Amino acid sequence: MSEPAVAEDPELRAEQDYLDRAHHSLSAMRARAEGLLHDLRSAGQPDPDYQAALVHRVAVLGESARPLLFGRIDESAGPSWHIGRRHVEDELGDPVVVDWRAPVSMPFYRARVDEALGLQRRRQVMVDRRRVVAVADDLFGEVPGALSGTRLRGGDALLAELERARTGEMLDIVATIQAEQDEIIRAPLDQLLSVQGGPGTGKTAVGLHRAAFLLYNHPALARDGVLVLGPSRAFLRYIAQVLPSLGEEAVVQSTVSDLAPRRAVRAQDALAVRRLKGDPRLAALLAAALDQRRRPAVEDVVLRARSARCVVRAEEVNDLRTTITARPAPYKAGRLALRSRLIGLAGQKLRAAGRLEADEPWFDRELPSSDGFKDLLDHLWPSVSPAALLSDLFTSAERLGLAARGVLAEAEWRSLLRAKGKGVGAQAWTADDLPLLDEAEFLINGRTRTYGHVVVDEAQDLSPMQFRMVARRAPTGSLTVLGDLAQATGAWSYDSWDEILAHLPTTAPVRHDELTLGYRAPGQILELASKLLPMAAPTVQPTRSIRQGRREPRLLAVEVSQLLADSVREATSLADEGLLVGLVVSAEHLAPMTALVRKRSDVGLLERDGMTRAVTVVDAVAAKGLEFDAVVVVEPAAIAGDDARGLRLLYVAMTRPIQHLSIVHAEPLPPLLLG
């Protein structure tokens, strides 16, 4: 809207004046913080914690490219509140803008015609580069001077946001959070909250905004930390700016694999082995393998330090070993306890025999360094690293068969065997070994960083062993677990959320919610993709879109020899319209497509370039959680394969666009799409 139009409309002019006041107040808040910081530094030897807090405050009070405010609510009782991304106050400390997470802001998101929550008016204020361009009012009851029906409604602000071209980074949705999303975002901290949400329902944004909401309303979480887990590093790059844009930095963002002890992944397991390594029975297998390392003494042992010499009987040391083993403690702590008890036993014997004075502390220092003591301790309770435990186990049929007794069938444990490398570092580790290494790390060292709250996105792809990793990091049971059973493409898939929740802590109340409306993908795209669900995910209800797209999905049949070239041509044609395009391919087409586009400046590769080019080539597996204006799916039959997992992968690929979908194929389309 032009400046003259703003000047002519008193409502727009009033909101513009208020926005200008809000920016002035924000600048004044920053200036005051900078003044305090200057005075503190000038005083000499400032308190480092206070100084760090002021530096952080100055940073978060800086201007952002995103609108400072986006809404207003008028209460029936009289007060009005402007809602925005952060709290802004005037020189007297009175609020100018109320943070969207504050309790007073809740009616902005939840009020309905039949439940006004004390409001007369809810106004959406649409801002572009610090200019108010439109307002949209929802009126509740009889409001004097009600605005005409020609103005935008609140829903139009959402649609305008959806029609905005993607930038390659996810943005916050604070201005367009819907009621069903807000109920999840504002749910209590002390619960395990699971959320089923189909494509385009905003579940990722809901999880991130919930993290921001909890940090705002529970300041102790800044100390305890919040962990956000995503399916891939590309996904984490895509969402990286959402929480910082909301002023929250006390958040660790990671993949589940990156939580595990670091090992270079150089190999890939077959699907059946991947599934077995994700089985919760593997936790019992590792515990049994670790227990195997402990061995009883078979004969008496002579211990010496300087001239002091004593004999410890096998029965005595075995009793000590049995007593310590029975205590619930990490393996390493048990070894340290046994070491201490053996020193004490030898010293007691020598002192009782008069061969050692009570005030000779050298003995406790020197005995553990003697060969006899080290040999005894290493026999009873040998030191072992997590990597060595797994490497020794999976390269020895004898060890593996013994540990698997009563846990795995012979055919199962034999499928885990692999060739022995030259050393632990040379092992051909796989991605599915990482949760096992994490389990071994916990069994041996008993230490892992914990968090006050954990958000897990795309949870449907995690194995039970990966859920054990998550559970160890959320001892209070405070989690938000989001996913879509219809998009499960990992080695494990689940028919219900109860199956997932069975692998998570039960220390907090459990609540399950569903997001049923698709705000992102157009109706025509969801309708086409949902044709796959009867076979891909028969227990999942299709997502209902709130809008129809501007055009129907385009199906383009081509010759096999022209498949990749025509796909690139389709993608660049869409990019010429100003759209951010994803070119989604199967694993078998990734390498030839990469070779075809590698030197092009307008086509990027997800792992190399992120989503910075007009067109990005994406492996279908890596597309999960990402959004593009338009998507070109290359050869659906190659993505779908011949099983339900492949159909779910195709469903993921087809539901990535916000505006348009093209399908380029040389082989016949999967029959379900033609129904």
Steps between C-alpha positions, in 0.01 A plus 500: 500500500639843409584772752202716383266205563636467854454870558140486375397208723476608865528144630817433302639838601431428867670161481796652314540763771487228765758290315732803477457553875585136564822523298594822682441329836709201393787729401474673838512164680816409308657840577432453872658154492804636313532776761496248784763292322721803445472604867579147613812476286613847606480402867781244458496128588135452406303196614547261204152347532331841511710623210413191293131553576519862385688409181230245423224751573653758267516235228139383533372859505633556150267556209383198297388467140182334629208723611524620859124466552229321306177519695273679745227383732230722650349356816132548575597657831694769320879435484672446166827316451730491200655156448848450359815290491645646817411716796546873446445758775509877527715708735253446784513123459149475357457244219493633145516155338412179686703188429296241309585245771355703787171373648319819398575418133325164504154628388660640184555141386207320663194729485210369288156628409342268757772562760632854486718465813410853607587668169309754296749514220799303371706688246766360271752770412691422183840670489755515220838657578368710788196613299145402591349381173165360619292415803247219537241494777303220659211658693329329792153617599375854435795734455427871441659627182565151363716496189365423156516152355743608228799465730714189518401245759749325728502194277615708205819587688575127521432451130719799413783348702458167321513668158828671594796354311725273708852621584664168583459561875198435717351813657304530820119480485415709807267722297300211354490233772161329488289396800576126479870582471489744790347241732802278443751784525362613838460150650656455848871427531472194724363252249594271215310651208473307175367668186380332181504744211478440128690697235445873519339500844789703641619242751865602466415866558277399792787309662740793462250758626418272792869503593497881488179515704637270770827693528306825544262366763749275684825699544673204668501326163772741387721331759383145440496543123264403221598244237342502152556185294448494124537231233804638316762773501339650189173524693679666793650759266151565366351569846811658654375861510153445645588499870768772480246720320278457806785599732569150631854368499502251791419222256717222361395383153629159389423179320463189714809349337712802593423439868683167490876452552672625187595233250548536126215323321655312207248225427128430483313202640241298314142589592450184711819570696402865544172391649673252731751759621208729585325227702477571876633147564840633394517686833485164681757358257747779579442467875570126475812563290630744759429255779707241311806720540499441875664169596550325835843435646600132469795501739647694788712802412813647658500882519822696567595863559862568602576242767134451595355171374167327556285226352139570412288192457289448186190456714551841662543695180211317335275597790601863450436475126155343556399762756593791274344340192167475683487876548336712226793709383682572174767248404786748542378604845488133595859453391608798711307362798665159462843663474439687824372189678800290387740765630311499828503119523876476442572780747279340763685169467844663524409713798342205678825310448707793627674548165356846438448791732168682505667832409677386181294661218757407233351152486163615368681697228754241392310173520268584204812555283640155566477241225326244718225743603442626145481145367251401768275803445511460121406134534212562740366818340688600183483855368313532170383785276157511334657458156712203613197335660305512171796417281599196708139385517412525131825342378492194725245223453596363841440825686186585304346156535555500875360853550199424277397194699134547594491835318530436126446200275814354343410626152454848645829525687694347213369778271680749725844344447750690288865474405754613756690815405858591587377698798199671652564811294503298178162339557238553231252675728145553376238758597309226683804428719483851649203437734678183615815698572290747698345215697845357569626842604221523756555145628872559540530864607146577616524860388302693245387859480137544600251774415197660658297438186557311175318561170517211251389563142432226242485252787332236286841414348681429827574147612439382858875522567495862382205570728713363786757766410229766520364366829843514668518871421154578640500343849197703612295370208432853370491448123318618190506222241370588154458293188278349235456123488425532127849640440692218672785404268758366745582138574233512770140607449213512746127436465407719797645763731461261792779292345726806498409614850586154636869585445494838679506596870186462708612746769258772379133498397443397138285698258434444130379764253437505127537779247236433237506805271762552232600867492791464260440262207209584265196274488569366150845378605380338822213331318737345247758394757234361735409240238811315622383474862271190478811289440772727638339574838148351527451615862564869424223740400583734209586859586239759395639812336354841582557626144507406136805576292504722195562207265472125483804272540677449167571142382762489227579173319840498325739262327742309724798661327364848578378437855768695687540778245126557474472500879765771528326695224169482688665611823682797347182605321325521837799684647467758222161585654681606817432175687741309725503152349588158640605236246430177690659180374535138608827360635574338164459829312693717746849435360413551130292808582788639706740446211258674262458819705827521694641794302175697468478820700120493525469142626644400837551181698339484843804365685742737326298819463207471738192664349681807369447444126184552295483122452627244751556131425377296795510128571143398589616377843661837578190696392317423822403815690609738224272739307524647153274725296494233231623142481587284200482131593712291264387145417253417779525127426871504591426675830204277589667168428284202584413539868306721740818671618570617144144626461540701819822647361316603183227655719770707673645614167162601358399708803802734517360784281308801628372606160560257213588135431637357174560129444736393223503131412615254236371190673127453568375682808416292808142374445374663819564845352281417202199395706 
